[in-house]
Structures are given as structure tokens and as C-alpha cells.
């Protein structure tokens, strides 16, 4: 069978199983490429191809695992609790202040890379305040979704980790060039939150509300965290960790020994766990409390290693890319990265993140390479919208239903309300990424 045809059939079956059946992504990532390799006569090379794929994704799996464990521990011990309290305390009954605080809180919580946790904490903390002020119920999930979406670009978040896995690229290739775009996305989210808050201030004033003053009661939070030596230690450790993660930004100014991100998180967690959880039982309980998230993330990354290993090892990706490159009109070639970036956000409503990053992105990237473009730039372009701003709207993402369920709104109303703001995030980040040479 022709390799390109086999490749398109393989990806088509993979997408169909995910979109139209109850097959789990994990099962599809493993079984579909294995069957395709057997059909194509590559059964004898399966061990080598899957082994190569697993070796490729192992650093990403380790990064995801220990980033979730580390930030989960920091959240559990209350490292970010004073900041959360300060944000809520700044509201003082003003819809604009409330919307800005609503944008800031998920950006902190999202540091653990888990969308479900971000939505649970953010909505639970802020819903009583929004209701007391009489805010439009669509405002809270919209602003939280926008904030969590931009923060999803972090290297241990789902989209970036998937892109690095699919393209066999590192943090310095995929994430660091996008930092200016991410900062622009954060600025846009705060602008959107300000505009929504200003609109609510006017609406509430017309309806007879004050829109400022009165002060709603503080939502139920945990007991105040003591700023003791342990708190200072955790804060210092986190600052050092983040500084080392971004060493490439100042490597020319300060000589810092390079360490891979996964090793940094492993070391940081190995230090933080015994310091914060004394005794074997306490440490086991801490690990168990985040085990579900860790197993889900790591198993998906390893299964993706099998998928990409087989498709690359058999030559299917390269063959499909040659076909697409031959069919691509020459006048669209210079705009390939921009087209991928702008289209990735609406495509997130059609494809699951796994289907997009492991089934679609590799073909786009190899096509770009065939016409002289940097394939990693296509990966960066995909991050401008696919899941980065699309995942809080997609019915194919489980955490979306946590968001709307806790907020008490329907998916249809949420999508209609937030789509223009989310697409605006994609456009702003794409423009900045293009200007800074990331695309």
C-alpha cells in the first residue's frame, strides 16, 4: 500500500474513533498505529519504532509528571493563598475590580497545568462574589476561560507538551520564542476583563445598583496562611525554579549551568516534598492526592510516543507531507504559519487536543518543512489557538463541563458569549508572535 494513502487512512481512522465513537484517546493512540504498521508490512520494526517514540517523549512525560506534582504541592500548602486573598480583598464591590481579580486568580492557579483544578478553585472562590454583585452569570466562566487558556501555553500545560512531543522539540524551541506572545495574550485578557467589568458597572448602575462600594462578603477560603520560615522557603524555591527554567533569557548575562526542565522539576519536588510533608505516610498521601492527574497526563504522552514513533518510523508522515506540499498553492506558502495559527482556534471545536496535535500537526509541520519552512514554527503557530484559547469552549474537553457546570450556564450561551474574546486572544498573540519572528 502507498505510504501516503496508509498515513491518511491511519490518521482518518484515529480521528474517527475519537470523534464518533467512545474509544478512549489512549487506546486509539496505541492500537491504530500498531494495526497500520502490521497492514503496511512493518510489523518486524514495531519494537524499534515504538522504542524510538517512547525515548523521544520520555523527557516531556517526566516534565509533565513532576510539574503537576510540584505545583500541586505548592497549592496544597497554601503558597498562593495570600495572593488569592489579596485579589479578592481588592474587589470592594466594584465590577471592574472583580473582573480584573477574576482574570488574575486563574493565572496563579493554572501554574499546576491542570485545567480542571484551575476551574474548580477559581469558580468556587469567586462565584459568591459575582452573585452578590448581580453580575451577568456568563462573565465569570468567560474571564476564567480566557485566563486559563493563555496560561495553558506554559511548557507543562497540555498544548505545549503535546506540541513538543509531536515535533520532538524542546522548551527552548517551542515555548521561549512565544513568551512575548504569551505576555501580549495576558495583557489582552486583562483588557477584555476590564471592558466586561465596565459594561457590567454601567448595566448595574442603570438597574439601580451602585457598582462600587458596599463590599461583598469574602468567599469562603482556607484559614490564613502563616508567613513563616516554611512559607518563605517554598516561595524562594519556586522563584529559583522559575528563574532556572527561563535561563535562556539571561544566559548571556549570568553563567548558569544548563539543566533540562524535567530535571529541574524533579529536583525541586524532591526537595519540597520531605520539607513540607514530614514522614512517609504524609508523603504518600500527597503523592496519592495528585496521582489521577499524573497518570492521565503521563499515560497519554507515552501513548503518543507510540503513535508518532510508528508514523515517523514507517515514513508515513513524510509521504503525506510530500503529497500536501505538492497540492499547496505557491501563493499560500509564505502565509502557512499564519493560516495554521488563525485556523487552530476554531479547529479546537472540531478536534480534541490529542487528535489535533498527534494526528494533524505532524502533517502540517512536515508539509512546512517540504516547502522550506521551519516545522517547529508550525507547532508554535498551532499553539496560538488550538486549546490555548479554544479548550475552554470545546465540547470535546471534559474540563469545559466543569467550568460551565460550576458556573451554572449552558455550553451554547458560554460559547456565544466568549468566542469573540477568545478569538481576539488568538489574533493578538498571532500578531505579536509574527512581529517577534516566532512564526
Secondary structure, 3 states (H helix, E strand, C coil): CCHHHHHHHHHHHHHHHHHHCCCCHHHHHHHHHHHHHHHCCCHHHHHHHHHHHHHHHHHHHHHHHHHHHHHHHHHHCCCCHHHHHHHHHCCCCCHHHHHHHHHHHHHHHHHHCCHHHHHHHHHHHHHHHHHHHCCCHHHHHHHHHHHHHHHCCCCCCHHHHHHHHHHCCCHHHHCHHHHHHHHHHHHHHHHHHHHHHHHHHHHHHHCCCCCCCCCCCCCCCCCCCCCCHHHHHHHHHHHHHHHHHCHHHCCCCCCCCCCCHHHHHHHHHHHHHHHHCCCHHHHHHHHHHCHHHHHHHHHHHHHHHHHHHHHHHHCHHHHHHHHHHHHCCHHHHHHHHHHHHHHHHHHCCCCCHHHHHHHHHHHHHHHHHHCCCCHHHHHHHHCCCCCCCCCCCCCCCHHHHHHHHHHCCCHHHHHHHHHHHHHHHHHHHHHHHHHCCCC
